[in-house]
Amino acid sequence: MTNRKKLIWQIPFLLLLIVGTILIVRKQSTMPYQHNSGFVFGTIYNITYQSDEDLQKEIEAELKKVDNSLSMFNNKSTISLVNQNKPVAVDKDPLFMEVYNLADQISTETNGAFDITVAPLVNAWGFGFKNGTMPSKHQVDSIRAFVGHDKISYKNGKILKKDPRTMLDCSAIAKGFGSDIVARYLRNKGIKNFMVEIGGEVVTSGLSNKRVPWKIGVTKPSEDSLNTSQEIQTVLNITDKAMATSGNYRNFYYKGGKKYAHTIDPQTGYPVQHTILSSTVIAQNCATADAYATSFMVMGLDKAKKVLAEHSEIMAYFIYDDNGKLAVWFSPELKKKILK
């Protein structure tokens, strides 16, 4: 009799739970998806999310915080003040510190292939090609004297430099980090279904507006400097993951009949001569994916595979040149996510 009374008392609560679940599901199925796009970090952003509110102003306010920390084009940003050797308490800027610490960690894990001090070398080669004269060995060696993640350190709230000419440039991680910051904001708002994309660096969660997992295409490499060719090489299911791609196939120079990639090896000071044309990385956050995608372009296929073997938390999809033909290698764990 006691058990029967308990059951009778439980029935209303069960009915309430069922009705509540139905209402939640119904609301999820009828709630609209918002789409915002604009210009940030020198590139275009596209953000789709399920919400009754248009949050573009709030999203752009979050992106402005990243700009105030990491933009080299903002003279008052934290990173610009560091580059100007101004006395700035970087520990007061949590976004800067988050990126600085992650960059330092990935530099160590990749044996210096990822390096936020490499900008002067990149500029030297870029300007050199544009002016028709490549930097000399003496110029490269002179710049290398103040390039390297071991030339900077953090202590007592400040960035210390061994050489005042050392510059920080987070362009190889900032877009991914910006995507993470927007995703973090949306999650804090209780939004579960979204896709954030800034300049090709993507974070996804839940379902798309078609009520299916998010599908992201990887562009087929093409020597199309005008970016008119957008043929898709493959399509990946990356729901609840982040993805970033780095590639050399549209950024290169010819000099003396030789092809030079835009990716510079921080350790040698020279453009890389590896076969990887496109490096796509899938990770739990986009800043990590962004940094590793660049690192693998520097390291080349064989070294990249070794790093991946030591990091089960990241996966990669490489398109490379195999004696003049396009070839593909991807992490075994990625096979079930390839849709095309």
C-alpha positions as CSV (number, residue, x, y, z in Angstrom):
1,M,0.0,0.0,0.0
2,T,2.9,2.4,0.9
3,N,4.6,1.7,-2.5
4,R,1.3,2.4,-4.3
5,K,0.9,5.7,-2.5
6,K,4.4,6.7,-3.4
7,L,3.7,5.9,-7.1
8,I,0.5,7.9,-7.0
9,W,2.4,10.9,-5.6
10,Q,5.2,10.5,-8.2
11,I,2.8,10.5,-11.2
12,P,2.1,14.3,-11.2
13,F,5.9,15.0,-11.1
14,L,6.5,12.6,-14.0
15,L,3.7,14.3,-16.0
16,L,5.2,17.7,-15.2
17,L,8.6,16.5,-16.3
18,I,7.3,15.1,-19.6
19,V,5.3,18.3,-20.3
20,G,8.3,20.5,-19.5
21,T,10.5,18.4,-21.8
22,I,8.0,18.7,-24.7
23,L,7.8,22.5,-24.2
24,I,11.6,22.8,-24.3
25,V,11.9,20.6,-27.4
26,R,9.1,22.6,-29.1
27,K,10.8,25.9,-28.2
28,Q,14.1,24.6,-29.6
29,S,12.4,23.6,-32.9
30,T,10.7,27.0,-33.4
31,M,13.4,29.3,-32.1
32,P,15.0,31.2,-35.1
33,Y,18.6,31.2,-36.1
34,Q,20.4,34.5,-36.3
35,H,23.1,35.3,-38.8
36,N,25.7,38.0,-38.3
37,S,28.6,39.0,-40.6
38,G,31.1,41.8,-40.7
39,F,34.7,42.7,-40.9
40,V,37.3,42.1,-38.1
41,F,41.0,41.4,-37.8
42,G,41.5,42.2,-41.5
43,T,39.0,39.5,-42.6
44,I,35.3,38.6,-42.7
45,Y,33.4,36.9,-40.0
46,N,30.2,34.9,-40.2
47,I,28.3,33.8,-37.1
48,T,25.1,31.7,-37.0
49,Y,23.4,30.9,-33.8
50,Q,19.9,29.9,-32.4
51,S,18.5,32.7,-30.4
52,D,15.4,35.0,-30.1
53,E,17.8,37.9,-29.9
54,D,20.2,39.5,-32.5
55,L,23.4,39.7,-30.5
56,Q,25.7,41.3,-33.1
57,K,26.4,44.4,-31.1
58,E,27.4,42.2,-28.1
59,I,29.4,39.9,-30.3
60,E,31.3,42.8,-31.8
61,A,32.0,44.1,-28.3
62,E,33.7,40.8,-27.5
63,L,35.7,41.0,-30.6
64,K,36.7,44.5,-29.7
65,K,38.2,43.2,-26.5
66,V,40.4,40.8,-28.5
67,D,41.4,43.7,-30.8
68,N,42.4,45.8,-27.7
69,S,44.6,42.9,-26.6
70,L,46.2,41.5,-29.7
71,S,45.9,43.9,-32.7
72,M,49.2,45.2,-34.1
73,F,47.1,47.8,-36.0
74,N,45.7,49.2,-32.8
75,N,48.4,51.4,-31.3
76,K,46.9,51.3,-27.9
77,S,46.5,47.5,-27.8
78,T,48.4,45.5,-25.2
79,I,50.6,43.8,-27.8
80,S,51.4,47.2,-29.5
81,L,52.5,48.7,-26.1
82,V,54.7,45.6,-25.6
83,N,56.2,46.1,-29.0
84,Q,56.8,49.8,-28.3
85,N,58.6,48.7,-25.1
86,K,56.2,50.7,-23.0
87,P,55.8,49.7,-19.4
88,V,52.5,47.7,-19.6
89,A,51.1,45.4,-16.9
90,V,50.1,42.5,-19.2
91,D,48.8,40.5,-16.2
92,K,45.9,43.1,-16.1
93,D,44.8,41.8,-19.5
94,P,43.5,38.2,-19.2
95,L,42.9,37.8,-22.9
96,F,46.5,38.7,-23.7
97,M,47.8,36.4,-21.0
98,E,45.6,33.5,-22.2
99,V,47.0,33.8,-25.7
100,Y,50.6,34.4,-24.6
101,N,50.6,31.3,-22.3
102,L,49.0,29.1,-25.0
103,A,51.5,30.4,-27.6
104,D,54.4,29.7,-25.3
105,Q,53.1,26.2,-24.6
106,I,52.7,25.3,-28.3
107,S,56.1,26.8,-29.2
108,T,57.6,24.3,-26.7
109,E,55.5,21.4,-28.0
110,T,56.5,22.1,-31.6
111,N,60.2,22.8,-30.9
112,G,59.8,26.4,-32.0
113,A,57.9,25.8,-35.2
114,F,55.2,28.1,-33.8
115,D,56.7,31.4,-32.8
116,I,54.9,34.7,-32.1
117,T,58.2,36.7,-32.6
118,V,58.7,35.6,-36.3
119,A,57.1,38.7,-37.8
120,P,60.3,40.6,-38.7
121,L,61.5,37.6,-40.8
122,V,58.1,37.3,-42.5
123,N,58.2,41.0,-43.3
124,A,61.8,40.9,-44.6
125,W,60.9,38.1,-47.0
126,G,57.6,39.6,-48.0
127,F,59.0,43.1,-48.7
128,G,62.0,41.6,-50.3
129,F,60.0,39.7,-52.9
130,K,57.8,42.7,-53.6
131,N,60.8,44.9,-54.2
132,G,62.5,42.2,-56.3
133,T,65.4,41.6,-54.0
134,M,65.5,38.7,-51.5
135,P,67.1,39.4,-48.1
136,S,70.7,38.4,-47.9
137,K,72.1,35.8,-45.6
138,H,73.6,38.6,-43.5
139,Q,70.1,40.3,-43.2
140,V,68.4,37.0,-42.3
141,D,71.1,36.2,-39.6
142,S,70.8,39.8,-38.2
143,I,67.1,39.4,-37.8
144,R,67.3,36.0,-36.3
145,A,69.4,37.5,-33.5
146,F,66.2,38.9,-32.0
147,V,63.6,36.3,-33.2
148,G,62.7,33.3,-31.1
149,H,60.2,32.5,-28.4
150,D,63.2,32.0,-26.1
151,K,64.0,35.7,-26.5
152,I,60.9,36.7,-24.4
153,S,59.6,35.7,-21.0
154,Y,57.0,36.7,-18.5
155,K,57.8,37.9,-15.0
156,N,56.0,40.0,-12.3
157,G,53.2,41.0,-14.7
158,K,55.5,42.1,-17.5
159,I,56.9,40.7,-20.8
160,L,60.7,40.8,-20.7
161,K,62.8,40.9,-23.9
162,K,66.4,40.0,-24.3
163,D,66.5,42.4,-27.2
164,P,64.2,45.5,-27.5
165,R,63.9,44.9,-31.2
166,T,61.9,41.7,-30.6
167,M,58.3,42.0,-31.6
168,L,55.2,40.0,-30.8
169,D,52.7,39.1,-33.5
170,C,49.7,36.9,-32.7
171,S,48.2,36.9,-36.2
172,A,48.7,33.1,-36.5
173,I,46.5,32.5,-33.5
174,A,44.3,35.6,-33.1
175,K,41.5,34.7,-35.5
176,G,41.2,31.3,-33.8
177,F,41.2,32.9,-30.4
178,G,38.6,35.4,-31.6
179,S,36.3,32.5,-32.6
180,D,36.8,31.0,-29.2
181,I,35.9,34.2,-27.4
182,V,32.6,34.5,-29.4
183,A,31.8,30.9,-28.8
184,R,32.5,31.4,-25.1
185,Y,30.1,34.4,-25.0
186,L,27.4,32.4,-26.8
187,R,27.7,29.4,-24.4
188,N,27.5,31.8,-21.4
189,K,24.3,33.1,-22.9
190,G,22.9,29.6,-22.8
191,I,23.1,29.2,-26.6
192,K,23.8,25.6,-27.6
193,N,23.5,25.6,-31.4
194,F,26.0,27.9,-33.2
195,M,28.8,28.2,-35.7
196,V,31.4,30.9,-35.4
197,E,33.8,31.5,-38.4
198,I,36.4,34.2,-38.6
199,G,38.6,34.2,-41.7
200,G,38.1,30.4,-42.1
201,E,38.7,29.6,-38.4
202,V,35.7,27.8,-37.1
203,V,34.0,26.8,-33.8
204,T,30.7,24.8,-33.8
205,S,28.3,23.5,-31.3
206,G,25.1,21.5,-31.4
207,L,23.0,21.5,-34.6
208,S,22.7,23.8,-37.7
209,N,19.5,25.5,-38.7
210,K,18.8,22.4,-40.8
211,R,18.7,20.4,-37.6
212,V,21.8,18.3,-38.6
213,P,25.4,18.4,-37.4
214,W,27.6,21.2,-38.7
215,K,29.5,20.4,-41.9
216,I,32.6,22.4,-42.9
217,G,34.3,22.1,-46.3
218,V,38.1,22.1,-46.8
219,T,39.0,23.9,-50.0
220,K,41.1,22.1,-52.6
221,P,44.5,23.7,-53.1
222,S,44.8,25.8,-56.3
223,E,47.4,28.3,-57.4
224,D,44.7,30.9,-57.8
225,S,46.0,34.1,-56.3
226,L,42.7,35.9,-56.9
227,N,40.9,33.3,-54.7
228,T,38.2,32.6,-57.4
229,S,38.5,28.8,-57.2
230,Q,36.6,27.4,-54.2
231,E,36.4,23.7,-55.2
232,I,35.8,21.6,-52.1
233,Q,38.4,18.9,-51.4
234,T,36.4,17.2,-48.5
235,V,33.6,17.9,-46.1
236,L,34.1,17.3,-42.3
237,N,31.6,16.9,-39.5
238,I,33.1,19.0,-36.8
239,T,30.2,19.5,-34.4
240,D,31.3,20.5,-30.9
241,K,34.9,21.0,-32.2
242,A,37.1,23.8,-33.6
243,M,38.8,23.8,-37.0
244,A,41.5,26.0,-38.5
245,T,43.3,25.8,-41.9
246,S,46.7,27.1,-43.0
247,G,47.9,26.9,-46.6
248,N,50.8,28.0,-48.8
249,Y,49.1,27.3,-52.2
250,R,47.9,30.9,-52.7
251,N,50.8,32.7,-51.1
252,F,54.1,32.1,-52.8
253,Y,56.8,33.9,-54.9
254,Y,58.9,32.9,-57.9
255,K,62.5,34.0,-58.0
256,G,65.2,32.6,-60.3
257,G,62.8,29.9,-61.4
258,K,62.4,28.7,-57.8
259,K,59.1,28.8,-55.8
260,Y,59.1,30.2,-52.3
261,A,56.3,29.7,-49.8
262,H,55.1,32.5,-47.6
263,T,55.6,30.4,-44.5
264,I,58.9,31.2,-42.8
265,D,60.7,28.7,-40.5
266,P,61.6,30.7,-37.4
267,Q,64.6,28.5,-36.7
268,T,66.3,28.9,-40.1
269,G,64.9,32.3,-41.1
270,Y,64.0,31.0,-44.6
271,P,60.8,30.0,-46.4
272,V,59.9,26.4,-45.9
273,Q,60.4,23.9,-48.7
274,H,58.0,21.2,-47.5
275,T,55.3,19.4,-49.5
276,I,52.2,20.3,-47.4
277,L,49.9,22.6,-49.3
278,S,47.1,22.8,-46.8
279,S,47.1,22.0,-43.1
280,T,43.7,21.6,-41.4
281,V,43.6,21.0,-37.7
282,I,40.6,20.0,-35.5
283,A,40.9,20.6,-31.7
284,Q,38.8,21.5,-28.7
285,N,39.5,25.2,-29.1
286,C,40.2,27.2,-32.2
287,A,43.3,29.1,-30.9
288,T,45.0,25.7,-30.5
289,A,43.8,24.5,-34.0
290,D,45.0,27.8,-35.5
291,A,48.5,27.6,-34.0
292,Y,49.0,24.0,-34.8
293,A,47.8,24.5,-38.4
294,T,50.6,27.0,-38.9
295,S,53.1,24.9,-37.0
296,F,52.5,21.9,-39.2
297,M,53.1,24.0,-42.3
298,V,56.5,24.9,-40.9
299,M,57.4,21.4,-39.7
300,G,56.4,19.4,-42.8
301,L,54.6,16.1,-43.1
302,D,56.9,13.7,-41.3
303,K,57.5,15.9,-38.2
304,A,53.8,16.8,-38.1
305,K,52.9,13.1,-37.9
306,K,55.2,12.6,-35.0
307,V,53.7,15.5,-33.1
308,L,50.2,14.3,-33.8
309,A,51.1,10.8,-32.4
310,E,52.0,12.5,-29.1
311,H,48.8,14.6,-29.0
312,S,45.6,12.5,-29.2
313,E,43.5,15.7,-28.4
314,I,44.1,17.1,-31.9
315,M,43.5,15.7,-35.4
316,A,44.8,16.9,-38.8
317,Y,43.9,16.7,-42.5
318,F,46.8,17.4,-44.8
319,I,46.8,18.0,-48.5
320,Y,50.3,17.7,-50.0
321,D,52.2,17.6,-53.2
322,D,53.3,14.0,-54.1
323,N,55.6,14.4,-57.1
324,G,53.2,16.9,-58.8
325,K,50.0,15.2,-57.7
326,L,47.7,16.1,-54.9
327,A,47.7,13.6,-52.1
328,V,45.9,13.4,-48.7
329,W,46.9,12.2,-45.2
330,F,44.7,12.5,-42.2
331,S,44.6,11.3,-38.6
332,P,43.0,7.9,-38.3
333,E,40.5,9.3,-35.7
334,L,39.3,11.7,-38.4
335,K,38.0,9.0,-40.8
336,K,34.6,8.8,-39.2
337,K,34.2,12.6,-39.5
338,I,34.9,12.7,-43.3
339,L,31.6,13.1,-45.1
340,K,32.9,13.5,-48.7
